């Protein structure tokens, strides 16, 4: 997963996933503008394996996280970022600085499918579990990246068993996905959530806290 080579920084002139805009407006008599990106909405799923009492999350290399770390450690690389092309990075950081732990998730880009159907597809593709739509429980929806994107993410909860795992998961290699499936034991989950040595999304922390309040008290006592 961490074998990242031939790193270079280039301008993005077009994208299948991002569209930059500038909104000009007047607020309380003051003229303002705000630059933002239009992106797809998304779904994410908190997966709990009841067979072994563990959460199923994913681990993957995130270029945006990597570049934030690269800019923090090597700010000189970004001094000429307005040029049409930027030079190749000769001394990159280890790729592991861009690896994060996340909930299983995916973008909403199939108008013929419901959010629940998209979520079930993502669970199978990324984690290998075949989950019926009726097994999903909606937790909530919220706006993510409100300063830059403002897109909506819908969070679901799904319980799975070992018998429901019909594939290895790992995403779709033909789409460039390289995903590692990771299990977090329930008894270690809150320690994991607050351990900053494991880079993670806010969705992981929030959903683990939600589980402790809404699901954990109903689990059979050992």
LINLINKA-V400754 format. One record per pair of residues at least 12 apart in sequence whose C-alpha atoms are under 10 Angstrom apart, sorted by the first residue. I is the first residue (numbers start at 1). GAP is how many residues later the second one is. D is the distance in Angstrom with one decimal. If there is no record, write none. Layout:
BEGIN
i:I gap:GAP d:D
i:I gap:GAP d:D
END
This chain:
BEGIN
i:1 gap:58 d:9.5
i:1 gap:59 d:7.5
i:1 gap:60 d:7.2
i:1 gap:94 d:8.5
i:1 gap:95 d:8.6
i:1 gap:98 d:8.8
i:1 gap:177 d:6.9
i:1 gap:178 d:8.1
i:1 gap:179 d:8.3
i:2 gap:58 d:9.1
i:2 gap:59 d:7.4
i:2 gap:92 d:7.7
i:2 gap:93 d:5.2
i:2 gap:94 d:5.9
i:2 gap:95 d:9.3
i:2 gap:96 d:8.9
i:2 gap:97 d:8.1
i:3 gap:91 d:8.8
i:3 gap:92 d:7.0
i:3 gap:93 d:9.1
i:4 gap:57 d:9.3
i:4 gap:88 d:9.3
i:4 gap:89 d:9.8
i:4 gap:90 d:8.2
i:4 gap:91 d:6.0
i:4 gap:92 d:9.3
i:5 gap:84 d:9.8
i:5 gap:87 d:8.8
i:5 gap:89 d:9.9
i:5 gap:90 d:8.9
i:6 gap:82 d:7.6
i:6 gap:83 d:7.8
i:6 gap:84 d:8.4
i:6 gap:86 d:9.2
i:7 gap:80 d:9.5
i:7 gap:81 d:6.2
i:7 gap:82 d:5.6
i:7 gap:83 d:7.8
i:7 gap:84 d:9.1
i:7 gap:85 d:7.2
i:7 gap:86 d:10.0
i:8 gap:77 d:9.5
i:8 gap:78 d:7.3
i:8 gap:79 d:6.4
i:8 gap:80 d:4.2
i:8 gap:81 d:5.3
i:8 gap:82 d:8.5
i:8 gap:84 d:9.3
i:9 gap:58 d:9.2
i:9 gap:68 d:8.7
i:9 gap:69 d:8.8
i:9 gap:72 d:8.5
i:9 gap:76 d:7.7
i:9 gap:77 d:5.6
i:9 gap:78 d:6.7
i:9 gap:79 d:6.5
i:9 gap:80 d:7.3
i:10 gap:71 d:8.4
i:10 gap:72 d:9.8
i:10 gap:73 d:8.9
i:10 gap:74 d:7.7
i:10 gap:75 d:5.4
i:10 gap:76 d:5.5
i:10 gap:77 d:8.0
i:10 gap:78 d:8.8
i:11 gap:70 d:7.8
i:11 gap:71 d:8.0
i:11 gap:72 d:8.0
i:11 gap:73 d:6.5
i:11 gap:74 d:6.4
i:11 gap:75 d:7.7
i:12 gap:72 d:9.6
i:12 gap:73 d:9.8
i:13 gap:71 d:9.7
i:16 gap:23 d:9.3
i:16 gap:24 d:9.9
i:17 gap:20 d:9.4
i:17 gap:21 d:8.2
i:17 gap:22 d:5.9
i:17 gap:23 d:6.9
i:17 gap:90 d:9.4
i:17 gap:92 d:9.9
i:18 gap:18 d:9.7
i:18 gap:19 d:6.0
i:18 gap:20 d:5.8
i:18 gap:21 d:5.3
i:18 gap:22 d:8.1
i:18 gap:131 d:9.1
i:19 gap:17 d:8.3
i:19 gap:18 d:5.3
i:19 gap:19 d:5.0
i:19 gap:20 d:6.8
i:19 gap:21 d:9.9
i:19 gap:130 d:9.6
i:20 gap:15 d:7.2
i:20 gap:16 d:5.8
i:20 gap:17 d:4.4
i:20 gap:18 d:6.4
i:20 gap:19 d:9.1
i:20 gap:128 d:9.5
i:20 gap:129 d:9.3
i:21 gap:13 d:8.4
i:21 gap:14 d:5.8
i:21 gap:15 d:5.5
i:21 gap:16 d:6.1
i:21 gap:17 d:7.4
i:22 gap:12 d:5.6
i:22 gap:13 d:4.4
i:22 gap:14 d:6.3
i:22 gap:15 d:8.7
i:23 gap:12 d:6.3
i:23 gap:13 d:7.8
i:34 gap:113 d:9.0
i:34 gap:114 d:9.0
i:35 gap:112 d:8.9
i:35 gap:113 d:7.4
i:35 gap:114 d:9.4
i:36 gap:109 d:9.9
i:36 gap:110 d:9.2
i:36 gap:111 d:7.4
i:36 gap:112 d:4.8
i:36 gap:113 d:5.8
i:36 gap:114 d:8.4
i:37 gap:108 d:9.7
i:37 gap:110 d:9.3
i:37 gap:111 d:5.8
i:37 gap:112 d:4.9
i:37 gap:113 d:8.2
i:37 gap:114 d:9.2
i:38 gap:110 d:8.4
i:38 gap:111 d:5.7
i:38 gap:112 d:7.8
i:38 gap:113 d:7.5
i:39 gap:68 d:9.0
i:39 gap:69 d:9.8
i:39 gap:109 d:9.6
i:39 gap:110 d:6.4
i:39 gap:111 d:8.2
i:39 gap:112 d:6.4
i:39 gap:113 d:9.4
i:40 gap:66 d:9.5
i:40 gap:67 d:5.9
i:40 gap:68 d:6.0
i:40 gap:69 d:6.8
i:40 gap:109 d:9.1
i:40 gap:110 d:9.8
i:40 gap:111 d:6.6
i:40 gap:112 d:8.2
i:40 gap:113 d:9.2
i:41 gap:65 d:8.8
i:41 gap:66 d:5.9
i:41 gap:67 d:5.3
i:41 gap:68 d:8.0
i:41 gap:74 d:10.0
i:41 gap:102 d:9.1
i:41 gap:103 d:9.1
i:41 gap:108 d:9.7
i:41 gap:109 d:9.0
i:41 gap:110 d:5.2
i:41 gap:111 d:5.0
i:41 gap:112 d:5.8
i:41 gap:113 d:8.3
i:42 gap:63 d:7.2
i:42 gap:64 d:5.6
i:42 gap:65 d:4.1
i:42 gap:66 d:4.9
i:42 gap:67 d:8.4
i:42 gap:73 d:8.5
i:42 gap:76 d:9.2
i:42 gap:77 d:9.1
i:42 gap:99 d:9.7
i:42 gap:102 d:9.5
i:42 gap:109 d:7.8
i:42 gap:110 d:6.5
i:42 gap:111 d:4.7
i:42 gap:112 d:6.5
i:42 gap:113 d:8.8
i:43 gap:60 d:9.7
i:43 gap:61 d:8.5
i:43 gap:62 d:5.5
i:43 gap:63 d:5.6
i:43 gap:64 d:6.3
i:43 gap:65 d:6.9
i:43 gap:72 d:7.0
i:43 gap:73 d:8.5
i:43 gap:75 d:7.6
i:43 gap:76 d:6.2
i:43 gap:77 d:9.9
i:43 gap:79 d:8.8
i:43 gap:98 d:8.7
i:43 gap:109 d:8.4
i:43 gap:110 d:5.3
i:43 gap:111 d:4.7
i:43 gap:112 d:5.9
i:43 gap:113 d:7.6
i:44 gap:58 d:9.1
i:44 gap:59 d:6.1
i:44 gap:60 d:5.6
i:44 gap:61 d:4.0
i:44 gap:62 d:6.6
i:44 gap:63 d:8.9
i:44 gap:71 d:9.8
i:44 gap:74 d:9.7
i:44 gap:75 d:6.9
i:44 gap:78 d:8.6
i:44 gap:79 d:9.2
i:44 gap:97 d:9.7
i:44 gap:109 d:7.1
i:44 gap:110 d:6.3
i:44 gap:111 d:4.9
i:44 gap:112 d:6.3
i:44 gap:113 d:8.7
i:44 gap:159 d:8.2
i:44 gap:160 d:9.8
i:45 gap:12 d:8.9
i:45 gap:57 d:9.7
i:45 gap:58 d:6.0
i:45 gap:59 d:5.4
i:45 gap:60 d:6.2
i:45 gap:61 d:9.3
i:45 gap:71 d:9.9
i:45 gap:74 d:6.9
i:45 gap:75 d:8.9
i:45 gap:77 d:8.7
i:45 gap:78 d:7.7
i:45 gap:91 d:8.8
i:45 gap:92 d:9.3
i:45 gap:93 d:9.0
i:45 gap:94 d:9.2
i:45 gap:109 d:8.5
i:45 gap:110 d:5.6
i:45 gap:111 d:4.7
i:45 gap:112 d:5.5
i:45 gap:113 d:6.9
i:45 gap:158 d:9.2
i:45 gap:159 d:9.6
i:45 gap:162 d:8.9
i:46 gap:56 d:9.6
i:46 gap:57 d:6.1
i:46 gap:58 d:7.1
i:46 gap:59 d:9.2
i:46 gap:77 d:9.8
i:46 gap:90 d:9.8
i:46 gap:91 d:9.7
i:46 gap:93 d:9.2
i:46 gap:109 d:7.5
i:46 gap:110 d:6.2
i:46 gap:111 d:4.8
i:46 gap:112 d:6.2
i:46 gap:113 d:8.4
i:46 gap:157 d:8.8
i:46 gap:158 d:7.9
i:46 gap:160 d:10.0
i:46 gap:161 d:6.5
i:46 gap:162 d:8.1
i:46 gap:164 d:9.8
i:46 gap:165 d:8.8
i:47 gap:56 d:7.9
i:47 gap:57 d:7.8
i:47 gap:76 d:8.4
i:47 gap:80 d:9.3
i:47 gap:82 d:9.6
i:47 gap:89 d:9.7
i:47 gap:109 d:8.5
i:47 gap:110 d:6.1
i:47 gap:111 d:5.0
i:47 gap:112 d:5.8
i:47 gap:113 d:7.0
i:47 gap:136 d:9.8
i:47 gap:160 d:9.7
i:48 gap:109 d:7.9
i:48 gap:110 d:6.4
i:48 gap:111 d:4.9
i:48 gap:112 d:6.1
i:48 gap:113 d:8.4
i:48 gap:135 d:9.2
i:48 gap:136 d:9.3
i:48 gap:137 d:9.6
i:48 gap:138 d:8.7
i:48 gap:163 d:9.4
i:49 gap:80 d:9.9
i:49 gap:109 d:8.6
i:49 gap:110 d:5.9
i:49 gap:111 d:4.8
i:49 gap:112 d:5.3
i:49 gap:113 d:7.2
i:49 gap:115 d:9.6
i:49 gap:134 d:8.8
i:49 gap:135 d:9.8
i:49 gap:136 d:9.4
i:49 gap:137 d:9.5
i:50 gap:109 d:6.6
i:50 gap:110 d:6.2
i:50 gap:111 d:5.6
i:50 gap:112 d:8.2
i:50 gap:136 d:9.9
i:50 gap:169 d:9.6
i:51 gap:108 d:9.6
i:51 gap:109 d:7.7
i:51 gap:110 d:5.1
i:51 gap:111 d:6.0
i:51 gap:112 d:8.7
i:52 gap:108 d:9.9
i:52 gap:109 d:8.0
i:52 gap:110 d:8.0
i:52 gap:131 d:9.5
i:52 gap:133 d:7.9
i:52 gap:134 d:8.9
i:53 gap:107 d:10.0
i:53 gap:108 d:9.4
i:53 gap:130 d:9.5
i:53 gap:131 d:8.8
i:53 gap:132 d:6.3
i:53 gap:133 d:5.8
i:53 gap:134 d:8.4
i:53 gap:166 d:9.8
i:54 gap:128 d:9.7
i:54 gap:129 d:6.0
i:54 gap:130 d:5.3
i:54 gap:131 d:4.1
i:54 gap:132 d:4.9
i:54 gap:133 d:8.2
i:54 gap:134 d:9.0
i:54 gap:135 d:8.3
i:55 gap:48 d:9.4
i:55 gap:104 d:9.3
i:55 gap:105 d:9.7
i:55 gap:127 d:8.2
i:55 gap:128 d:5.5
i:55 gap:129 d:5.0
i:55 gap:130 d:6.3
i:55 gap:131 d:6.5
i:55 gap:133 d:9.9
i:55 gap:134 d:7.9
i:55 gap:153 d:8.8
i:56 gap:46 d:9.5
i:56 gap:47 d:7.8
i:56 gap:48 d:8.1
i:56 gap:67 d:9.8
i:56 gap:71 d:7.6
i:56 gap:103 d:9.9
i:56 gap:104 d:9.4
i:56 gap:125 d:6.9
i:56 gap:126 d:5.9
i:56 gap:127 d:4.7
i:56 gap:128 d:6.5
i:56 gap:129 d:8.9
i:57 gap:44 d:6.8
i:57 gap:45 d:5.8
i:57 gap:46 d:5.0
i:57 gap:47 d:6.0
i:57 gap:48 d:9.6
i:57 gap:69 d:9.3
i:57 gap:70 d:8.0
i:57 gap:122 d:10.0
i:57 gap:123 d:8.6
i:57 gap:124 d:6.1
i:57 gap:125 d:5.3
i:57 gap:126 d:6.2
i:57 gap:127 d:7.5
i:57 gap:147 d:8.3
i:58 gap:42 d:8.3
i:58 gap:43 d:5.8
i:58 gap:44 d:5.3
i:58 gap:45 d:6.1
i:58 gap:46 d:6.0
i:58 gap:47 d:9.0
i:58 gap:68 d:7.6
i:58 gap:69 d:7.6
i:58 gap:111 d:9.8
i:58 gap:112 d:8.4
i:58 gap:113 d:9.8
i:58 gap:121 d:6.4
i:58 gap:122 d:5.6
i:58 gap:123 d:4.7
i:58 gap:124 d:5.6
i:58 gap:125 d:8.4
i:58 gap:142 d:10.0
i:59 gap:40 d:6.8
i:59 gap:41 d:5.6
i:59 gap:42 d:4.5
i:59 gap:43 d:6.2
i:59 gap:44 d:8.7
i:59 gap:45 d:9.2
i:59 gap:111 d:9.4
i:59 gap:119 d:8.9
i:59 gap:120 d:5.9
i:59 gap:121 d:5.0
i:59 gap:122 d:6.4
i:59 gap:123 d:6.7
i:59 gap:140 d:9.7
i:59 gap:141 d:8.9
i:60 gap:36 d:9.4
i:60 gap:38 d:8.2
i:60 gap:39 d:5.3
i:60 gap:40 d:5.8
i:60 gap:41 d:6.9
i:60 gap:42 d:8.1
i:60 gap:110 d:9.5
i:60 gap:117 d:8.5
i:60 gap:118 d:6.6
i:60 gap:119 d:5.1
i:60 gap:120 d:6.3
i:60 gap:121 d:9.0
i:61 gap:34 d:7.6
i:61 gap:35 d:7.5
i:61 gap:36 d:8.5
i:61 gap:37 d:5.4
i:61 gap:38 d:4.2
i:61 gap:39 d:6.5
i:61 gap:40 d:9.2
i:61 gap:116 d:9.3
i:61 gap:117 d:7.8
i:61 gap:118 d:8.1
i:61 gap:119 d:9.6
i:62 gap:33 d:9.3
i:62 gap:34 d:9.6
i:62 gap:35 d:9.1
i:62 gap:36 d:5.3
i:62 gap:37 d:5.9
i:62 gap:38 d:6.9
i:62 gap:39 d:9.9
i:63 gap:32 d:9.0
i:63 gap:34 d:9.7
i:63 gap:35 d:6.3
i:63 gap:36 d:8.6
i:64 gap:34 d:7.6
i:65 gap:32 d:7.7
i:65 gap:33 d:5.0
i:65 gap:34 d:7.7
i:65 gap:35 d:8.2
i:65 gap:134 d:9.7
i:66 gap:26 d:9.9
i:66 gap:27 d:8.4
i:66 gap:28 d:9.0
i:66 gap:29 d:7.1
i:66 gap:30 d:8.2
i:66 gap:31 d:5.9
i:66 gap:32 d:3.9
i:66 gap:33 d:7.6
i:66 gap:34 d:9.7
i:67 gap:25 d:10.0
i:67 gap:26 d:9.5
i:67 gap:30 d:9.2
i:67 gap:31 d:7.7
i:68 gap:29 d:9.5
i:68 gap:30 d:8.6
i:69 gap:24 d:8.3
i:69 gap:28 d:6.9
i:69 gap:29 d:7.5
i:70 gap:19 d:10.0
i:70 gap:22 d:7.5
i:70 gap:23 d:6.7
i:70 gap:24 d:9.6
i:70 gap:25 d:10.0
i:70 gap:27 d:8.7
i:70 gap:28 d:9.2
i:73 gap:19 d:9.9
i:73 gap:20 d:8.5
i:74 gap:17 d:9.5
i:74 gap:18 d:8.9
i:74 gap:19 d:9.1
i:77 gap:12 d:7.7
i:97 gap:102 d:8.7
i:98 gap:101 d:8.7
i:99 gap:99 d:9.0
i:99 gap:100 d:7.3
i:99 gap:101 d:8.7
i:100 gap:98 d:7.3
i:100 gap:99 d:5.0
i:100 gap:100 d:5.1
i:100 gap:101 d:7.4
i:101 gap:79 d:9.4
i:101 gap:80 d:9.6
i:101 gap:81 d:8.4
i:101 gap:92 d:10.0
i:101 gap:97 d:7.1
i:101 gap:98 d:6.2
i:101 gap:99 d:4.5
i:101 gap:100 d:6.7
i:101 gap:102 d:9.9
i:101 gap:103 d:7.9
i:102 gap:79 d:10.0
i:102 gap:80 d:9.6
i:102 gap:97 d:8.9
i:102 gap:98 d:5.8
i:102 gap:99 d:5.7
i:102 gap:100 d:8.5
i:102 gap:101 d:7.3
i:102 gap:102 d:6.1
i:102 gap:103 d:9.5
i:103 gap:20 d:9.9
i:103 gap:52 d:9.4
i:103 gap:97 d:9.0
i:103 gap:98 d:7.9
i:103 gap:99 d:9.5
i:103 gap:100 d:6.8
i:103 gap:101 d:6.0
i:103 gap:102 d:9.8
i:103 gap:104 d:8.8
i:104 gap:15 d:8.6
i:104 gap:18 d:6.9
i:104 gap:19 d:6.5
i:104 gap:20 d:9.7
i:104 gap:21 d:9.5
i:104 gap:22 d:6.7
i:104 gap:23 d:7.5
i:104 gap:51 d:10.0
i:104 gap:67 d:10.0
i:104 gap:75 d:9.8
i:104 gap:77 d:9.2
i:104 gap:100 d:9.7
i:105 gap:13 d:9.3
i:105 gap:14 d:7.2
i:105 gap:15 d:9.9
i:105 gap:16 d:9.8
i:105 gap:17 d:6.3
i:105 gap:18 d:7.8
i:105 gap:21 d:8.3
i:105 gap:48 d:9.3
i:105 gap:49 d:9.6
i:105 gap:50 d:8.9
i:105 gap:51 d:9.8
i:106 gap:12 d:7.7
i:106 gap:13 d:7.3
i:106 gap:15 d:9.0
i:106 gap:16 d:6.2
i:106 gap:17 d:9.2
i:106 gap:20 d:9.4
i:106 gap:47 d:9.4
i:107 gap:12 d:9.3
i:107 gap:15 d:9.3
i:107 gap:46 d:8.7
i:108 gap:44 d:9.7
i:108 gap:45 d:9.1
i:108 gap:46 d:9.9
i:114 gap:19 d:9.7
i:115 gap:18 d:9.6
i:115 gap:23 d:10.0
i:115 gap:39 d:7.9
i:115 gap:40 d:9.8
i:115 gap:41 d:9.5
i:116 gap:16 d:9.2
i:116 gap:17 d:5.9
i:116 gap:18 d:8.6
i:116 gap:19 d:9.6
i:116 gap:20 d:7.1
i:116 gap:21 d:9.0
i:116 gap:22 d:8.7
i:116 gap:38 d:9.5
i:116 gap:39 d:10.0
i:116 gap:40 d:8.2
i:117 gap:14 d:9.7
i:117 gap:15 d:8.6
i:117 gap:16 d:6.2
i:117 gap:17 d:9.8
i:117 gap:19 d:9.6
i:118 gap:15 d:9.4
i:119 gap:12 d:9.2
i:119 gap:14 d:8.4
i:119 gap:17 d:8.6
i:119 gap:35 d:9.4
i:119 gap:36 d:9.1
i:119 gap:37 d:7.9
i:119 gap:38 d:9.9
i:119 gap:39 d:9.7
i:120 gap:12 d:7.0
i:120 gap:13 d:6.5
i:120 gap:14 d:9.9
i:120 gap:15 d:9.4
i:120 gap:16 d:8.2
i:120 gap:36 d:10.0
i:120 gap:38 d:9.2
i:121 gap:12 d:9.7
i:122 gap:47 d:9.3
i:122 gap:49 d:8.1
i:123 gap:35 d:9.2
i:123 gap:42 d:9.9
i:123 gap:46 d:8.1
i:123 gap:48 d:9.3
i:124 gap:40 d:9.8
i:124 gap:41 d:8.2
i:124 gap:42 d:8.2
i:124 gap:43 d:7.4
i:124 gap:44 d:8.7
i:124 gap:45 d:6.4
i:124 gap:46 d:9.2
i:124 gap:47 d:8.5
i:125 gap:42 d:8.2
i:125 gap:43 d:8.5
i:125 gap:44 d:5.2
i:125 gap:45 d:6.6
i:125 gap:46 d:5.0
i:125 gap:47 d:6.7
i:125 gap:54 d:9.8
i:126 gap:41 d:9.3
i:126 gap:42 d:8.2
i:126 gap:43 d:4.5
i:126 gap:44 d:4.7
i:126 gap:45 d:4.3
i:126 gap:46 d:7.8
i:126 gap:51 d:9.0
i:126 gap:52 d:9.2
i:126 gap:53 d:6.8
i:126 gap:54 d:8.2
i:126 gap:55 d:7.5
i:127 gap:38 d:8.1
i:127 gap:39 d:9.5
i:127 gap:40 d:7.7
i:127 gap:41 d:6.6
i:127 gap:42 d:4.2
i:127 gap:43 d:6.2
i:127 gap:44 d:7.6
i:127 gap:52 d:8.7
i:127 gap:53 d:8.4
i:127 gap:54 d:6.0
i:127 gap:55 d:8.9
i:128 gap:36 d:8.3
i:128 gap:37 d:5.4
i:128 gap:38 d:5.8
i:128 gap:39 d:4.3
i:128 gap:40 d:5.0
i:128 gap:41 d:4.0
i:128 gap:42 d:7.7
i:128 gap:43 d:8.9
i:128 gap:53 d:8.9
i:129 gap:31 d:7.2
i:129 gap:32 d:8.4
i:129 gap:33 d:8.4
i:129 gap:34 d:8.6
i:129 gap:35 d:5.4
i:129 gap:36 d:4.1
i:129 gap:37 d:5.9
i:129 gap:38 d:6.8
i:129 gap:39 d:8.4
i:129 gap:40 d:7.8
i:130 gap:30 d:8.4
i:130 gap:31 d:9.8
i:130 gap:33 d:9.3
i:130 gap:34 d:5.6
i:130 gap:35 d:6.2
i:130 gap:36 d:6.5
i:130 gap:37 d:8.4
i:131 gap:27 d:7.8
i:131 gap:28 d:8.5
i:131 gap:29 d:7.3
i:131 gap:30 d:9.7
i:131 gap:33 d:7.2
i:131 gap:34 d:8.9
i:132 gap:26 d:9.5
i:132 gap:32 d:10.0
i:133 gap:25 d:9.4
i:134 gap:24 d:9.6
i:135 gap:21 d:9.9
i:135 gap:22 d:8.5
i:135 gap:23 d:6.2
i:135 gap:24 d:7.3
i:135 gap:25 d:8.8
i:136 gap:19 d:10.0
i:136 gap:20 d:6.3
i:136 gap:21 d:5.8
i:136 gap:22 d:5.1
i:136 gap:23 d:7.9
i:137 gap:18 d:8.7
i:137 gap:19 d:5.4
i:137 gap:20 d:5.0
i:137 gap:21 d:6.5
i:137 gap:22 d:9.2
i:138 gap:16 d:7.6
i:138 gap:17 d:6.2
i:138 gap:18 d:4.3
i:138 gap:19 d:6.2
i:138 gap:20 d:9.0
i:139 gap:15 d:7.8
i:139 gap:16 d:5.5
i:139 gap:17 d:5.2
i:139 gap:18 d:6.5
i:139 gap:68 d:8.7
i:139 gap:71 d:8.5
i:139 gap:72 d:9.9
i:140 gap:13 d:8.6
i:140 gap:14 d:6.0
i:140 gap:15 d:5.5
i:140 gap:16 d:7.2
i:140 gap:17 d:9.7
i:141 gap:12 d:5.5
i:141 gap:13 d:4.1
i:141 gap:14 d:5.8
i:141 gap:15 d:8.8
i:142 gap:12 d:6.6
i:142 gap:13 d:8.3
i:144 gap:58 d:10.0
i:144 gap:59 d:10.0
i:153 gap:50 d:10.0
i:155 gap:48 d:8.5
i:155 gap:52 d:8.5
i:156 gap:51 d:9.3
i:157 gap:50 d:8.7
i:157 gap:53 d:10.0
i:157 gap:54 d:9.0
i:168 gap:12 d:9.6
i:168 gap:13 d:8.5
i:169 gap:12 d:7.2
i:186 gap:22 d:9.1
i:186 gap:25 d:9.8
i:186 gap:26 d:9.5
i:186 gap:30 d:9.1
i:189 gap:15 d:9.7
i:189 gap:16 d:9.1
i:189 gap:19 d:6.9
i:189 gap:20 d:9.2
i:189 gap:23 d:9.5
i:190 gap:15 d:8.0
i:190 gap:18 d:6.9
i:190 gap:19 d:7.6
i:190 gap:22 d:8.8
i:192 gap:12 d:9.6
i:192 gap:13 d:8.7
i:192 gap:16 d:9.6
i:193 gap:12 d:5.1
i:193 gap:13 d:8.7
i:193 gap:14 d:9.6
i:193 gap:15 d:7.3
i:193 gap:16 d:8.7
END
